[in-house]
Amino acid sequence: MDFRLLWFAIQNDWLVLLPIVICSVLTVAVAIERKFFYDKNKRDVVQFIHRLQRELQRGSLENSQMLSGQLGGIIGEVSEEGIRVLAEQPESFERSYDITAALASRKLEKNLPILGTIATIAPYLGLFGTVVRILLTFGDLSKAGGQTGAPEIMFGIGSALIATAFGLGVAIAAVALNNYFQSIVNRYEDDFQLLKLLFLSFADELALNPAGVTERHQAQPGY
């Protein structure tokens, strides 16, 4: 790569490159923030679901609440709230739980629309920069009265394409990161649905045989 082209673009086309630079900075910032958030909330959900299921089969909402609190993270928060609603308002559990899960999903999706927007507009910003530089190159040619040689023309067009390449690079990174983070959000939402099914199963059993659930809780001590 001829770095003279890059330096020329930075010196002369910085104004049209600036929005793409801002997009790239935002992409990196969102990626770091989301990665930190997801890592902080990462938990062994499979093991937790098995342990929670055993406690619910025993009929112990108190131990289930304690288990959810020990887990922590966004899964623990959703589970804790679900158990609280299950204990206090079992008849309206499904609606209340859906609200809790939707609020948790908002936390998970925070700032992801920024990546989606950058993925959409970055190529157009690059194309805009390319068109501007080509127009300026043609303007310089007309002022020179046709005495400019082919190397100078190729140099101007080459520097113009830098904006397109830069815009495409930022867009590709934004799309890849957005898809990756969306897959993480989808996994969390699947976990929320697993918890919901587990709680609904307990609620159905409680509605059909409340005495049996209570007897199991009294007969089997928690751990």
Backbone torsions as a table, in degrees:
resi	resn	phi	psi	omega
1	MET	NA	136.0	178.0
2	ASP	-84.8	108.4	-176.8
3	PHE	-70.7	-11.6	175.0
4	ARG	-64.4	-36.1	177.2
5	LEU	-62.1	-45.4	-179.3
6	LEU	-63.7	-44.4	-179.1
7	TRP	-66.2	-38.1	177.5
8	PHE	-62.4	-43.0	-179.7
9	ALA	-64.6	-40.7	180.0
10	ILE	-65.2	-41.2	-178.1
11	GLN	-70.5	-40.4	-170.0
12	ASN	-105.3	-24.1	-175.4
13	ASP	-118.0	23.7	-175.3
14	TRP	-61.5	-29.1	-177.4
15	LEU	-66.8	-40.6	179.3
16	VAL	-83.1	-19.9	176.5
17	LEU	-82.3	-22.2	-176.0
18	LEU	-56.9	-45.9	178.1
19	PRO	-59.3	-35.5	178.9
20	ILE	-69.6	-38.2	176.8
21	VAL	-61.9	-42.7	178.0
22	ILE	-61.5	-41.8	177.8
23	CYS	-61.3	-40.5	-179.9
24	SER	-66.7	-39.9	178.1
25	VAL	-64.1	-43.5	178.3
26	LEU	-62.8	-39.3	178.9
27	THR	-61.1	-46.2	179.4
28	VAL	-64.9	-42.7	-178.6
29	ALA	-63.0	-45.8	179.0
30	VAL	-64.4	-41.4	-179.7
31	ALA	-60.8	-44.4	-179.7
32	ILE	-66.3	-45.0	-178.6
33	GLU	-63.2	-44.6	-178.5
34	ARG	-69.4	-40.3	178.9
35	LYS	-61.5	-42.9	178.1
36	PHE	-63.3	-42.7	-178.8
37	PHE	-64.9	-46.0	-178.7
38	TYR	-67.2	-39.6	178.5
39	ASP	-64.8	-38.0	-179.9
40	LYS	-65.4	-30.7	-177.4
41	ASN	-99.3	4.8	-178.2
42	LYS	-70.6	130.0	-179.3
43	ARG	-139.7	161.7	174.7
44	ASP	-82.6	88.7	-173.1
45	VAL	-70.8	-36.3	-178.0
46	VAL	-60.5	-48.8	179.3
47	GLN	-63.7	-40.4	-179.7
48	PHE	-63.4	-43.2	-179.4
49	ILE	-60.9	-42.4	179.8
50	HIS	-63.4	-44.8	-179.5
51	ARG	-67.2	-40.3	179.0
52	LEU	-65.3	-38.8	179.5
53	GLN	-62.7	-40.0	178.7
54	ARG	-64.0	-40.7	179.6
55	GLU	-66.9	-39.5	179.1
56	LEU	-68.6	-35.0	177.0
57	GLN	-65.2	-29.7	175.1
58	ARG	-76.9	-13.1	-177.8
59	GLY	82.0	18.7	-175.6
60	SER	-100.5	92.3	176.2
61	LEU	-71.5	-30.5	-179.3
62	GLU	-64.9	-46.5	177.9
63	ASN	-67.6	-34.0	177.8
64	SER	-64.2	-40.8	178.1
65	GLN	-63.8	-43.1	180.0
66	MET	-64.4	-40.8	179.1
67	LEU	-62.4	-41.0	178.9
68	SER	-66.2	-39.9	178.3
69	GLY	-64.5	-37.9	178.0
70	GLN	-67.2	-33.7	179.7
71	LEU	-65.1	-47.1	-179.6
72	GLY	70.6	-169.2	-179.0
73	GLY	69.8	-176.3	-175.5
74	ILE	-71.4	-31.4	175.9
75	ILE	-65.7	-44.1	177.9
76	GLY	-61.8	-39.7	178.7
77	GLU	-63.2	-46.3	-179.9
78	VAL	-63.8	-42.1	-179.8
79	SER	-65.2	-43.5	178.5
80	GLU	-58.7	-46.9	-179.7
81	GLU	-65.1	-39.2	178.5
82	GLY	-62.1	-42.5	179.4
83	ILE	-67.2	-38.6	178.5
84	ARG	-61.7	-46.4	179.2
85	VAL	-65.0	-38.1	-179.9
86	LEU	-62.4	-36.3	-179.3
87	ALA	-78.8	-36.2	-173.3
88	GLU	-96.2	-37.1	-175.8
89	GLN	-137.5	64.6	-176.7
90	PRO	-62.2	-26.9	-178.2
91	GLU	-70.8	-25.1	179.5
92	SER	-114.7	26.3	-174.2
93	PHE	-61.1	-48.9	-171.5
94	GLU	-59.5	-44.9	-179.4
95	ARG	-66.6	-43.9	-179.9
96	SER	-65.1	-39.4	179.9
97	TYR	-66.6	-40.3	178.9
98	ASP	-60.3	-37.7	177.2
99	ILE	-64.4	-45.2	179.0
100	THR	-60.6	-44.7	179.9
101	ALA	-65.5	-37.5	179.2
102	ALA	-65.9	-39.6	177.8
103	LEU	-66.2	-38.5	177.3
104	ALA	-65.8	-37.8	178.5
105	SER	-64.2	-34.5	176.9
106	ARG	-62.4	-40.3	177.0
107	LYS	-62.8	-40.2	-178.4
108	LEU	-68.3	-33.0	-176.1
109	GLU	-92.1	1.6	-178.0
110	LYS	-55.5	131.8	177.0
111	ASN	73.8	-8.8	178.3
112	LEU	-65.5	-33.3	175.1
113	PRO	-59.2	-25.5	177.0
114	ILE	-63.3	-43.4	178.7
115	LEU	-64.3	-40.3	178.8
116	GLY	-63.3	-40.2	178.9
117	THR	-66.7	-44.0	179.4
118	ILE	-63.1	-40.1	178.8
119	ALA	-61.0	-29.4	-179.0
120	THR	-82.1	-44.4	-170.1
121	ILE	-90.9	-23.3	-175.1
122	ALA	-58.1	-43.8	178.3
123	PRO	-62.1	-36.1	179.5
124	TYR	-69.5	-35.9	176.0
125	LEU	-64.6	-40.1	177.0
126	GLY	-64.7	-41.8	178.4
127	LEU	-64.2	-39.3	178.0
128	PHE	-61.5	-43.0	178.5
129	GLY	-63.5	-38.6	178.5
130	THR	-64.4	-45.1	-180.0
131	VAL	-62.1	-42.1	179.9
132	VAL	-61.5	-45.9	-178.3
133	ARG	-65.8	-38.4	178.3
134	ILE	-64.7	-42.0	177.6
135	LEU	-61.8	-41.7	178.5
136	LEU	-65.9	-37.3	178.0
137	THR	-63.6	-43.7	177.2
138	PHE	-64.9	-34.4	176.6
139	GLY	-64.0	-41.1	178.0
140	ASP	-65.7	-35.7	178.2
141	LEU	-64.5	-42.2	-179.0
142	SER	-67.0	-35.4	178.8
143	LYS	-69.5	-32.0	-179.1
144	ALA	-77.4	-5.1	176.9
145	GLY	68.6	29.4	177.0
146	GLY	78.8	9.4	-179.2
147	GLN	-89.5	-3.6	179.3
148	THR	-75.5	136.4	-178.0
149	GLY	-81.6	171.8	-179.6
150	ALA	-62.0	-38.4	179.1
151	PRO	-58.1	-41.6	179.6
152	GLU	-65.2	-38.0	178.6
153	ILE	-64.9	-45.2	179.7
154	MET	-64.2	-35.5	178.7
155	PHE	-63.9	-43.0	179.5
156	GLY	-64.5	-42.5	179.7
157	ILE	-68.2	-39.3	178.5
158	GLY	-61.5	-44.1	178.7
159	SER	-66.2	-31.2	178.6
160	ALA	-64.8	-35.9	-177.4
161	LEU	-72.9	-14.3	178.2
162	ILE	-60.9	-39.7	-179.9
163	ALA	-62.4	-42.1	178.3
164	THR	-63.6	-44.4	179.7
165	ALA	-62.7	-41.5	179.9
166	PHE	-63.9	-46.6	179.9
167	GLY	-62.2	-42.0	178.6
168	LEU	-65.7	-39.8	178.9
169	GLY	-61.4	-44.5	178.5
170	VAL	-64.8	-41.4	-179.5
171	ALA	-64.2	-43.1	179.8
172	ILE	-61.7	-44.1	178.6
173	ALA	-62.8	-42.3	-179.6
174	ALA	-64.7	-41.2	178.5
175	VAL	-63.9	-46.0	-178.6
176	ALA	-62.2	-45.4	-179.8
177	LEU	-66.3	-42.3	179.9
178	ASN	-62.2	-43.4	178.5
179	ASN	-64.2	-39.9	179.4
180	TYR	-64.2	-47.4	-179.2
181	PHE	-68.5	-35.2	177.4
182	GLN	-64.1	-34.8	177.6
183	SER	-65.1	-35.0	176.7
184	ILE	-67.1	-44.4	177.8
185	VAL	-59.5	-42.0	179.8
186	ASN	-62.5	-37.6	178.4
187	ARG	-66.1	-40.6	176.6
188	TYR	-62.7	-42.7	-180.0
189	GLU	-65.1	-34.3	173.8
190	ASP	-63.8	-39.4	177.6
191	ASP	-64.1	-39.3	177.3
192	PHE	-61.0	-39.2	179.5
193	GLN	-68.5	-36.8	176.0
194	LEU	-61.7	-44.0	177.4
195	LEU	-62.1	-41.6	179.8
196	LYS	-61.2	-45.2	179.2
197	LEU	-62.6	-39.0	178.9
198	LEU	-64.6	-44.7	179.8
199	PHE	-67.8	-39.9	178.9
200	LEU	-64.5	-37.1	177.2
201	SER	-62.0	-42.6	177.9
202	PHE	-66.5	-41.0	-179.6
203	ALA	-63.5	-40.2	178.1
204	ASP	-63.9	-42.8	179.9
205	GLU	-65.8	-38.4	179.2
206	LEU	-65.2	-38.8	-179.7
207	ALA	-68.9	-36.0	-177.7
208	LEU	-80.4	-36.6	-174.5
209	ASN	-145.1	69.8	-178.0
210	PRO	-62.1	-33.8	-179.3
211	ALA	-67.2	-40.0	-179.4
212	GLY	-64.6	-39.6	178.4
213	VAL	-64.8	-41.7	179.9
214	THR	-65.1	-41.1	179.6
215	GLU	-62.8	-40.6	179.5
216	ARG	-64.4	-39.3	179.8
217	HIS	-63.9	-38.7	-178.6
218	GLN	-75.6	-30.2	-175.9
219	ALA	-82.1	-28.6	-175.2
220	GLN	-114.6	115.4	178.5
221	PRO	-71.0	147.5	176.3
222	GLY	-73.2	173.5	179.4
223	TYR	-114.6	NA	NA
